[in-house]
Structure formats: C-alpha cells, structure tokens
Amino acid sequence: MMSRCSHIVLGLGATGLSVVRYLVAQGHAPMVMDSRRNPPGAEALKNEFPDLEFCFGGFDCRGLVQAEQIIISPGIPMDTPEVRAALDMGIEVIGDVELFARAIADKGPCVLAITGSNGKSTVTTLVGEMLKAGGKQAAIGGNIGVPALELLGENVSHYVLELSSFQLETTHSLKCLAATCLNISEDHMDRYSDLEAYRQAKLRLYELSRLAIFNRDDPQTQPMSPMNNNSFGLGNPEGDEWGITDGKIFHGSSEIMNLMDVALLGSHNHANLLAAMALADAAGVDKESMARVAREYKGLPHRCELVAVKNGATWINDSKATNVGATVAALEGLSDYLGDVILIAGGDGKGADFRPLANALGSVTHLITLGRDGDKIAALKEGAIKVGSMAEAVSKAAELASSGDIVLLSPACASLDMYSNFMARGDDFRQLVEALDEQ
C-alpha cells in the first residue's frame, strides 16, 4: 500500500521527469504515477531517484485524493475521473509551467509566450534567435524540446516559451511581457468539446500578458476582452501594427526589410516572421537584428522543409502539419508557385472535420492519401490515389511529378497510426526521397 505523499507527479515523460527533478531540488519527495506500464523516462527516474515511490500502469485514486498538490502532464485531460475526484476534494492541480511561473515570480514580466494551432515552434525559435542577435540572454523551451523547468538554472534576461492549450489549462501565475496566439484551427477535437472550447483555452494566454499580439487575418485570435494589444497581418499595417506593403515588411510606417530577402518559404511563414518581430520588439530588440535573423533563418525540420530537387521536381517535408489548418496554410503559402502540386496526406485525424481542407485542395493537381483517416481526405477530391505506405506514396508521386512541380508531404493528421511521432514520419519521407534515382 502506498504511503501518503504531499506532491504527486501525474504522467512521466520528459516533462514529468523535469518536475520530479525540480521538486526534489526543493526538498520534496514526490510520488510519480503514470497510466502506462513503462512510460518514457522510467529508467531515468529509477536511476536518478531510487528512493522515490512510483505507480505505473494506472492511477492510484486513494493516493491522489490525499495529496496536497498534483502536477499533471499536459497529455492527461483534466476530466480524467481520478483527476476530477482530486479537484472535487479541493486539491490543487497544476502543470509544470505553473511551477515555472512561481519560481520566476520575483523577476517580473520576463517571458515572451507563443501559442496557436500552427507555427508555434517556428516563431518560438525565431524570437529566441532575434533576442540573442540583439544581445539578450534568452532561453527557449516549453512545448518545444526543453521543459520550462529545465531553463531555470540558466542566467537569462528573457524566457521564450511555446505553450500548448493543454499547458495553458493548468497555468495561472505566468507573467508575460508579451504573448501571441498565431492562429486558431481545429485541433485536438478528441479532447475539446468544440472549437470554441479549444479557442478559449488558447486565449487564456492573453490574460497572463502585458501585451497581447494577435493575427489580424484570423479574427479568432483577437482578445475576448479589452486589453493592451497590437497585431500582425499580411496586409498593410495601420498605426503601430506589423504588416506587408508592396513586398516589404513594415512596423507602422517604418520599413524593416524586403520580403525577397526572407529565407523562410511561404506566406504562412511570412506571418510567423511578423509575429516573431512583434514579440522581439516588445523585448527591445533592434530592427536590424531582427532582419539579420530573417535573412539567415531557414526554418525547423519537418516544417515546409526543402528536402531535395529530383528530376526538376521540388520535394517538401511538412510532416509537422498534424492538423487541417497547418496543411491549408502550407498550400496557401505555396499558392504563387507555377508548377503542379502533388500532395501526400493522411494519418490519425484526431477526430477532426476534414471539410475545411476541401477548398485548399483546389490548388492540388494530384492527391495521394495514406493512414487511418486517409480515406476521409481522399473523399474530398475526385481521382485521389490511396496507398498503404509512405514508400508507395513517394513512388507514386515520383511517377506523377514533372520538372517544375512540387511534391508536398503535409498530412493534416497526426502520425501515431503509422509512426512514433511526426519526426519519424518526416525522416522516412526524406530518406525515401533522397533514395530516388535521377532520370
């Protein structure tokens, strides 16, 4: 029988392990629970903390309702029965970002935060690079690679955090200098009752920030109540806004740079760049440092990543497009391209409605689908080609592609029906493309 424990870490993995390390450093001896029998991080936990209690393969409700504080993984819904029982008992349930926020409370607003359905990691990385180029001591983390708590030991002036809707549900004390919601489109509909519930979870971030930066081209990102705000968009800026006029990036009436000099591909990435500049500006970064990063930064792997040019056709890996909105953005971002577009899509749709993809498929010449929900996407376009594997998809695309065409992997789905994660899916695509023979 488990002993009563004041702190319980619910869900292990990289984030849970970071919470354990933080709590132990604070003098606590947390108990760790995970519904999985052998969760990621289990071996590291046992090696680093052999004296800690753990419960794998399920949640011990009796232990949970005796805790003083539960630190929950973003992957565990708040309406999980055991969690709901603890909440009903008045037990505090928070996430790792809330612990982080409390740890830096005496520093004042020093966080730049990014949420949204798509583009978060690109913008988070851009902002971090801009701050560093501008001479700031910046640490980057959150939902992108490094858990927030692991940033605490660093000597920094600013934290740049990517935050998911799941993380925001359990965060209350974060003090942001500026924050943005890049866009809103259907995602995680297996966890939220509807799009509005998902939107409200995202927009909670504005309430934690001195300055809310929204996307003028996506009304759903506008703050729901009056607050200090600014905006970015692909059209002409007014006042102090960020935007594009005659192929040039402007902050209000101040010209920053020519779009032709931007290294990132696609109009959706131009919007990401504007958001990053607005955030960096809030932290006092000079315009030349921003422009220098924009000229040099070519993007993250698996996000509209140029893989190769084979027989004159351009192959692009956008495996990170795990929802419909991301694929729509990729297709719209490539809309000025003159050649045919061959799209490879499909996977685990997470309960999404694929109909919003239909209009964007009008720019696609050939649609190749695969995965659990591939048939649902195929139903949106006459003549769609259904295949059973990525190897078949790449082979078929190579048959169809001519010089000047684009072959785009942008699945509009998660990868877990066929791969361990979106990176593995993108790596498989890249390896298959690189192995194609030149004609």
C-alpha positions as CSV (number, residue, x, y, z in Angstrom):
1,M,0.0,0.0,0.0
2,M,1.3,3.4,-0.9
3,S,2.1,6.0,1.7
4,R,0.5,9.4,1.8
5,C,2.5,11.9,-0.3
6,S,2.2,15.7,-0.4
7,H,3.2,16.1,-4.1
8,I,2.2,13.7,-6.9
9,V,3.6,14.0,-10.4
10,L,0.9,12.6,-12.7
11,G,2.4,11.5,-16.0
12,L,6.2,11.0,-16.6
13,G,8.0,11.6,-19.9
14,A,10.4,14.5,-20.3
15,T,8.1,17.0,-18.7
16,G,7.2,14.8,-15.7
17,L,10.9,14.0,-15.1
18,S,11.7,17.7,-15.1
19,V,9.0,18.2,-12.5
20,V,10.5,15.4,-10.3
21,R,14.0,16.9,-10.5
22,Y,12.7,20.4,-9.6
23,L,10.6,19.1,-6.6
24,V,13.5,17.0,-5.3
25,A,15.8,20.1,-5.5
26,Q,13.2,22.0,-3.5
27,G,13.4,19.3,-0.8
28,H,10.2,17.3,-1.6
29,A,9.9,13.6,-2.2
30,P,7.1,13.3,-4.9
31,M,5.3,10.2,-5.8
32,V,5.1,9.5,-9.6
33,M,2.1,8.0,-11.3
34,D,1.6,7.1,-14.9
35,S,-1.1,5.1,-16.7
36,R,1.5,3.4,-18.9
37,R,3.3,0.4,-17.5
38,N,6.7,1.5,-18.9
39,P,6.4,5.3,-19.6
40,P,9.2,7.3,-21.2
41,G,11.7,8.4,-18.6
42,A,11.0,5.4,-16.3
43,E,14.6,4.1,-16.3
44,A,16.0,7.6,-15.8
45,L,13.6,8.1,-12.8
46,K,14.7,4.8,-11.2
47,N,18.4,5.5,-11.7
48,E,18.3,9.1,-10.5
49,F,15.8,8.7,-7.7
50,P,15.8,5.1,-6.5
51,D,14.1,6.0,-3.2
52,L,11.0,7.7,-4.7
53,E,7.7,5.8,-4.9
54,F,6.1,5.3,-8.2
55,C,2.9,3.7,-9.5
56,F,2.9,2.7,-13.2
57,G,0.1,1.0,-15.1
58,G,-2.7,3.2,-13.6
59,F,-3.6,6.0,-11.2
60,D,-4.0,5.3,-7.5
61,C,-7.1,7.3,-6.7
62,R,-6.6,6.9,-2.9
63,G,-3.2,8.4,-3.2
64,L,-4.3,11.2,-5.4
65,V,-7.1,12.4,-3.1
66,Q,-4.6,12.5,-0.1
67,A,-2.1,14.8,-1.9
68,E,-1.6,18.5,-1.3
69,Q,-0.6,19.2,-4.8
70,I,-0.8,17.3,-8.1
71,I,1.4,18.3,-11.0
72,I,-0.2,16.9,-14.1
73,S,1.3,16.2,-17.5
74,P,-0.2,18.2,-20.4
75,G,-1.1,14.9,-22.1
76,I,-3.6,13.9,-19.3
77,P,-7.1,15.5,-19.6
78,M,-8.4,17.4,-16.6
79,D,-11.6,15.5,-16.8
80,T,-9.9,12.1,-16.2
81,P,-12.0,10.6,-13.4
82,E,-9.2,10.3,-10.9
83,V,-8.2,13.9,-11.5
84,R,-11.7,15.1,-11.3
85,A,-12.0,13.4,-7.9
86,A,-9.0,15.2,-6.6
87,L,-10.3,18.6,-7.9
88,D,-13.6,17.9,-6.2
89,M,-11.7,17.4,-2.9
90,G,-10.1,20.9,-3.3
91,I,-6.7,19.6,-4.2
92,E,-4.6,21.9,-6.3
93,V,-3.9,20.5,-9.8
94,I,-1.3,22.5,-11.8
95,G,1.2,21.9,-14.6
96,D,4.9,22.3,-15.0
97,V,4.6,25.8,-16.5
98,E,2.7,27.0,-13.4
99,L,5.6,25.7,-11.2
100,F,8.0,27.5,-13.5
101,A,5.9,30.7,-13.2
102,R,6.0,30.6,-9.4
103,A,9.8,30.0,-9.5
104,I,10.4,33.2,-11.5
105,A,7.7,35.3,-9.9
106,D,10.2,37.8,-8.4
107,K,11.8,38.5,-11.8
108,G,8.7,40.4,-13.0
109,P,7.4,40.0,-16.6
110,C,10.3,38.4,-18.5
111,V,8.5,35.8,-20.6
112,L,7.6,36.0,-24.3
113,A,5.0,33.3,-24.9
114,I,3.6,31.8,-28.1
115,T,0.6,29.7,-28.7
116,G,-1.7,28.9,-31.7
117,S,-2.7,25.9,-33.8
118,N,0.3,26.1,-36.1
119,G,3.7,27.8,-36.4
120,K,4.4,27.9,-32.7
121,S,7.8,26.2,-32.8
122,T,9.0,28.3,-35.8
123,V,8.0,31.6,-34.1
124,T,9.4,30.5,-30.7
125,T,12.8,29.7,-32.4
126,L,12.7,32.9,-34.4
127,V,12.1,35.0,-31.3
128,G,14.9,33.3,-29.4
129,E,17.3,33.9,-32.3
130,M,16.3,37.5,-32.6
131,L,16.8,38.1,-28.9
132,K,20.2,36.6,-29.0
133,A,21.1,38.6,-32.1
134,G,20.0,41.7,-30.2
135,G,22.3,40.9,-27.3
136,K,19.8,39.5,-24.9
137,Q,20.3,36.4,-22.8
138,A,17.4,34.2,-24.0
139,A,16.4,30.7,-23.0
140,I,13.9,28.8,-25.3
141,G,11.6,26.0,-24.1
142,G,8.2,24.8,-23.1
143,N,6.3,22.7,-25.6
144,I,9.4,22.8,-27.9
145,G,12.1,20.4,-26.8
146,V,13.2,21.7,-23.4
147,P,10.7,21.6,-20.5
148,A,10.3,25.0,-18.9
149,L,11.6,24.0,-15.5
150,E,14.9,22.9,-17.1
151,L,15.5,26.6,-18.1
152,L,15.6,27.8,-14.5
153,G,19.3,27.2,-13.9
154,E,20.4,29.4,-16.8
155,N,21.5,33.1,-16.4
156,V,18.9,34.7,-18.7
157,S,17.1,38.0,-19.2
158,H,14.2,36.6,-21.1
159,Y,12.4,33.2,-21.4
160,V,10.8,32.4,-24.8
161,L,8.1,29.7,-24.2
162,E,6.0,27.7,-26.7
163,L,2.8,26.8,-24.9
164,S,0.1,24.4,-25.9
165,S,-3.6,24.7,-25.0
166,F,-3.1,21.8,-22.6
167,Q,-0.4,23.6,-20.7
168,L,-2.4,26.8,-20.5
169,E,-5.3,25.0,-18.9
170,T,-3.1,24.5,-15.8
171,T,-1.2,27.8,-15.8
172,H,-2.4,30.8,-13.7
173,S,0.6,32.8,-12.4
174,L,2.7,33.3,-15.5
175,K,3.7,37.0,-16.1
176,C,4.4,37.6,-19.8
177,L,6.0,40.7,-21.2
178,A,4.2,39.9,-24.5
179,A,2.3,36.9,-25.9
180,T,0.7,35.9,-29.2
181,C,-1.9,33.5,-30.5
182,L,-0.8,32.9,-34.0
183,N,-3.9,31.2,-35.4
184,I,-6.8,29.0,-34.5
185,S,-8.0,26.0,-36.5
186,E,-9.5,22.6,-35.5
187,D,-7.0,20.5,-33.5
188,H,-7.3,18.2,-30.5
189,M,-11.0,17.7,-31.1
190,D,-10.7,14.4,-29.3
191,R,-10.0,16.5,-26.2
192,Y,-12.2,19.6,-26.5
193,S,-16.0,19.7,-26.8
194,D,-15.8,22.1,-29.8
195,L,-13.7,24.7,-31.5
196,E,-14.8,27.4,-29.1
197,A,-13.6,25.5,-26.0
198,Y,-10.2,25.0,-27.7
199,R,-10.1,28.7,-28.6
200,Q,-10.8,29.8,-25.0
201,A,-8.0,27.5,-23.7
202,K,-5.6,29.2,-26.2
203,L,-6.7,32.8,-25.5
204,R,-6.2,32.4,-21.7
205,L,-2.6,33.3,-22.6
206,Y,-3.5,36.9,-23.2
207,E,-4.8,37.3,-19.6
208,L,-1.3,36.4,-18.4
209,S,0.4,39.1,-20.5
210,R,1.1,42.8,-20.5
211,L,0.7,42.9,-24.3
212,A,-1.5,40.7,-26.5
213,I,-0.3,40.3,-30.1
214,F,-3.0,38.9,-32.4
215,N,-3.3,37.9,-36.0
216,R,-5.4,40.4,-38.0
217,D,-6.0,37.8,-40.7
218,D,-7.6,35.4,-38.2
219,P,-10.4,37.1,-36.2
220,Q,-10.5,34.1,-33.8
221,T,-7.1,35.2,-32.3
222,Q,-8.4,38.6,-31.2
223,P,-8.6,39.1,-27.4
224,M,-12.1,38.4,-26.0
225,S,-11.9,41.4,-23.7
226,P,-10.3,44.9,-23.8
227,M,-6.6,44.8,-23.1
228,N,-3.3,46.3,-24.3
229,N,-2.8,44.8,-27.8
230,N,-1.1,45.0,-31.2
231,S,-1.4,42.9,-34.3
232,F,0.3,41.5,-37.3
233,G,-1.0,40.5,-40.7
234,L,-0.1,40.1,-44.4
235,G,-1.8,43.3,-45.4
236,N,-1.0,47.0,-45.0
237,P,-0.3,48.0,-41.3
238,E,-2.1,50.9,-39.7
239,G,-0.8,52.8,-36.7
240,D,1.8,50.7,-34.8
241,E,0.8,47.4,-36.5
242,W,3.1,45.0,-38.3
243,G,2.3,44.1,-41.9
244,I,3.4,44.0,-45.5
245,T,3.2,46.7,-48.1
246,D,4.5,46.3,-51.7
247,G,6.5,43.3,-50.9
248,K,8.2,44.9,-47.9
249,I,7.8,44.3,-44.1
250,F,6.7,47.3,-42.1
251,H,6.2,48.2,-38.5
252,G,3.8,51.0,-38.8
253,S,5.4,53.4,-41.3
254,S,8.9,52.1,-40.6
255,E,10.3,49.8,-43.3
256,I,12.1,46.8,-41.9
257,M,13.2,44.7,-45.0
258,N,12.2,43.3,-48.4
259,L,10.3,40.0,-48.4
260,M,12.6,38.8,-51.2
261,D,15.4,38.7,-48.6
262,V,13.5,36.4,-46.2
263,A,14.9,32.9,-46.1
264,L,11.6,31.1,-45.0
265,L,9.3,29.7,-47.6
266,G,5.6,30.6,-47.9
267,S,3.3,33.3,-46.9
268,H,2.3,31.5,-43.8
269,N,5.9,31.8,-42.7
270,H,5.9,35.5,-43.5
271,A,3.0,35.8,-41.0
272,N,5.1,33.8,-38.5
273,L,8.0,36.2,-39.1
274,L,5.8,39.2,-38.4
275,A,4.6,37.7,-35.1
276,A,8.2,37.0,-34.1
277,M,9.3,40.5,-34.9
278,A,6.4,42.0,-32.8
279,L,7.4,39.9,-29.8
280,A,11.1,40.7,-30.2
281,D,10.2,44.4,-30.5
282,A,8.4,44.2,-27.2
283,A,11.6,42.9,-25.6
284,G,13.6,45.8,-27.0
285,V,15.4,44.1,-29.9
286,D,16.6,46.5,-32.6
287,K,15.2,46.1,-36.2
288,E,18.5,45.3,-37.8
289,S,19.0,42.3,-35.5
290,M,15.5,41.1,-36.4
291,A,16.2,41.5,-40.2
292,R,19.5,39.7,-39.9
293,V,17.8,36.7,-38.4
294,A,15.1,36.8,-41.0
295,R,17.7,36.7,-43.8
296,E,19.5,33.7,-42.3
297,Y,16.9,31.5,-40.6
298,K,15.7,28.8,-43.0
299,G,13.3,27.0,-40.6
300,L,13.0,23.9,-38.5
301,P,13.0,20.3,-39.8
302,H,9.6,18.9,-40.9
303,R,8.0,22.4,-41.3
304,C,7.9,23.1,-45.1
305,E,11.4,21.9,-45.2
306,L,13.1,21.7,-48.6
307,V,14.3,18.1,-48.9
308,A,15.6,17.8,-52.4
309,V,15.1,18.7,-56.1
310,K,14.8,15.5,-58.1
311,N,14.4,15.5,-61.8
312,G,13.4,19.1,-61.6
313,A,10.6,18.5,-59.0
314,T,10.8,20.1,-55.6
315,W,10.1,17.8,-52.6
316,I,9.0,19.5,-49.4
317,N,8.6,17.8,-45.9
318,D,5.9,19.4,-43.9
319,S,5.3,16.4,-41.6
320,K,4.7,18.7,-38.6
321,A,1.3,19.6,-40.3
322,T,-0.6,17.4,-37.9
323,N,-4.0,19.2,-38.4
324,V,-6.1,20.6,-41.2
325,G,-5.2,24.2,-40.6
326,A,-1.5,23.5,-41.0
327,T,-2.0,21.8,-44.3
328,V,-4.2,24.6,-45.6
329,A,-1.6,27.1,-44.5
330,A,1.1,25.2,-46.4
331,L,-0.9,25.0,-49.6
332,E,-1.9,28.7,-49.4
333,G,1.7,29.6,-48.7
334,L,2.8,27.9,-51.9
335,S,-0.1,29.3,-54.0
336,D,2.2,31.5,-56.1
337,Y,4.1,28.5,-57.3
338,L,3.7,28.0,-61.0
339,G,4.0,24.2,-61.2
340,D,1.6,21.4,-60.3
341,V,1.3,20.5,-56.6
342,I,1.2,16.8,-55.6
343,L,0.0,16.4,-52.0
344,I,0.7,13.4,-49.8
345,A,-1.7,13.5,-46.8
346,G,-3.3,11.2,-44.2
347,G,-2.8,9.6,-40.8
348,D,-4.6,9.9,-37.5
349,G,-7.1,12.8,-37.8
350,K,-7.8,13.0,-34.0
351,G,-11.5,13.4,-34.6
352,A,-11.1,16.4,-36.9
353,D,-13.5,17.6,-39.5
354,F,-11.6,17.5,-42.8
355,R,-14.1,19.5,-44.8
356,P,-12.2,22.8,-44.3
357,L,-9.4,21.2,-46.4
358,A,-11.7,20.9,-49.5
359,N,-11.2,24.5,-50.9
360,A,-7.4,24.3,-50.5
361,L,-7.3,21.0,-52.4
362,G,-8.4,23.0,-55.4
363,S,-4.8,24.0,-55.9
364,V,-3.7,20.4,-55.8
365,T,-3.2,18.5,-59.1
366,H,-2.8,15.0,-57.6
367,L,-3.8,13.9,-54.0
368,I,-2.2,10.8,-52.5
369,T,-3.6,9.6,-49.2
370,L,-2.5,7.0,-46.6
371,G,-3.0,6.2,-43.0
372,R,-6.1,5.6,-40.7
373,D,-8.0,8.6,-42.0
374,G,-6.6,8.8,-45.5
375,D,-10.0,7.7,-47.0
376,K,-11.7,10.7,-45.4
377,I,-9.3,13.1,-47.1
378,A,-9.4,11.1,-50.4
379,A,-13.2,11.6,-50.4
380,L,-12.7,15.4,-50.7
381,K,-11.1,15.2,-54.2
382,E,-12.1,13.2,-57.2
383,G,-9.3,11.0,-58.5
384,A,-7.4,10.8,-55.2
385,I,-4.9,7.9,-55.1
386,K,-4.9,5.7,-51.9
387,V,-1.8,3.9,-50.9
388,G,-0.7,1.8,-47.9
389,S,2.7,3.2,-47.0
390,M,5.0,6.2,-47.3
391,A,7.1,4.2,-49.7
392,E,4.2,3.7,-52.0
393,A,3.2,7.4,-51.7
394,V,6.7,8.6,-52.6
395,S,7.0,6.1,-55.5
396,K,3.6,7.2,-56.9
397,A,4.4,10.9,-56.5
398,A,7.7,10.4,-58.4
399,E,5.8,8.8,-61.3
400,L,3.4,11.8,-61.4
401,A,5.9,14.6,-60.9
402,S,7.4,16.6,-63.8
403,S,10.1,19.3,-63.8
404,G,8.8,22.4,-62.1
405,D,6.3,20.6,-59.9
406,I,6.1,20.5,-56.1
407,V,5.6,17.3,-54.1
408,L,4.4,18.2,-50.6
409,L,4.1,15.9,-47.6
410,S,1.6,17.8,-45.4
411,P,-0.5,15.1,-43.8
412,A,-3.2,17.2,-42.0
413,C,-3.1,14.4,-39.4
414,A,-1.1,13.1,-36.5
415,S,1.4,10.3,-37.2
416,L,0.8,7.8,-34.4
417,D,-1.2,5.3,-36.5
418,M,2.0,4.6,-38.5
419,Y,4.9,6.2,-36.7
420,S,6.2,7.0,-33.3
421,N,6.0,10.8,-34.0
422,F,5.9,13.3,-36.8
423,M,9.7,13.5,-36.9
424,A,9.9,9.7,-37.7
425,R,7.3,10.2,-40.4
426,G,9.3,13.1,-41.9
427,D,12.6,11.3,-41.7
428,D,11.0,8.3,-43.5
429,F,9.8,10.6,-46.3
430,R,13.2,12.3,-46.5
431,Q,15.1,9.1,-46.8
432,L,12.7,7.7,-49.4
433,V,13.0,10.9,-51.5
434,E,16.8,11.0,-51.2
435,A,16.9,7.4,-52.5
436,L,15.0,8.3,-55.7
437,D,17.0,7.9,-58.8
438,E,17.7,10.9,-61.0
439,Q,16.5,10.3,-64.5
